[in-house]
Amino acid sequence: MMEVKVGKSRLEFVVGDITRQDTDAVVNAANKRLAPGGGVAGAIHRAAGPSLWEECSRLGGCETGEAKITKAYNLPNKYVVHTVGPVYSGSDDDPKLLRSCYINSLKVAEKNGVQSISFPALSTGIFGYPVDKAAQVAIKAIKDYLSSDTGIELVRMVLYDKSSYDAHIRALKALEAGIDLG
């Protein structure tokens, strides 16, 4: 685990299971229908139980870069923030849309009184975003948000494996050193 201070907040990095975090909210790497699927979305829906899909099915979906919030049901959290990351295409829109996922998730969470939130590495699974590039976008977006006047005290990046964890630490160190890896 690694932790850094950003403004009045903390940014943590851990290898772990997104469904077992003790934060107020967890972020779901959702599809546009907010339906159970594979990867993070499948794990969150399985752990939360069928009531999560029942609530999601009434939200009218979610567009790429946007975020919506639901109760967390059987998860150890109060909320699930659902965001739809971009399917990686190599276009200039990819980083903009991915950044929007992080920023909009934090905004929706904060609006609902969330003080701690756990993110997976959005878009890096089946959506094909290269982990190193996605990590740079994620860290910059989160640090920018936490540097403003926010009530969010903790953002935890919950990475699936050591290689994703290492990519995020490299991105953090590069950002702190003022190096653009893009």
NORMONOR-V236208 format. One record per backbone hydrogen bond with DSSP energy under -0.5 kcal/mol. CO is the residue of the C=O (numbers start at 1). NH is the residue of the N-H. Records with the same first field share a line. If there is no record, write none. Layout:
BEGIN
CO->NH / NH
END
This chain:
BEGIN
2->13
4->11
6->9
9->6
10->155
11->4
12->157
13->2
14->16 / 159
16->18
17->20
18->21
19->76
24->78 / 79
25->118
26->81
27->29
28->30 / 83
29->41
31->34
32->62
38->41 / 42
39->43
40->44
41->45
42->46
43->47
44->48
45->49
48->74
49->52 / 53
50->54
51->55
52->56
53->57
55->58
56->59 / 61
63->66 / 84
66->84
68->82
70->80
72->75
78->72
79->26
80->70 / 82
81->28
82->68
83->30 / 85
84->65
86->88
91->94
92->96
93->97
94->98
95->99
96->100
97->101
98->102
99->103
100->104
101->105
102->106
103->107
104->108
105->109
106->110
107->111
108->112
109->112 / 114
110->113
115->153 / 154
116->25
117->156
118->27
119->158
120->122
121->124
123->129
125->128
127->88
130->134
131->135
132->136
133->137
134->138
135->139
136->140
137->141
138->142
139->143
140->144
141->145
142->146
143->147
145->148
148->150
151->153
153->10
154->117
155->12 / 157
156->119 / 158
157->14 / 159
159->16
161->165
162->166
163->167
164->168
165->169
166->170
167->171
168->172
169->173
170->174
171->175
172->176
173->177
174->179
175->178
178->180
179->181
END
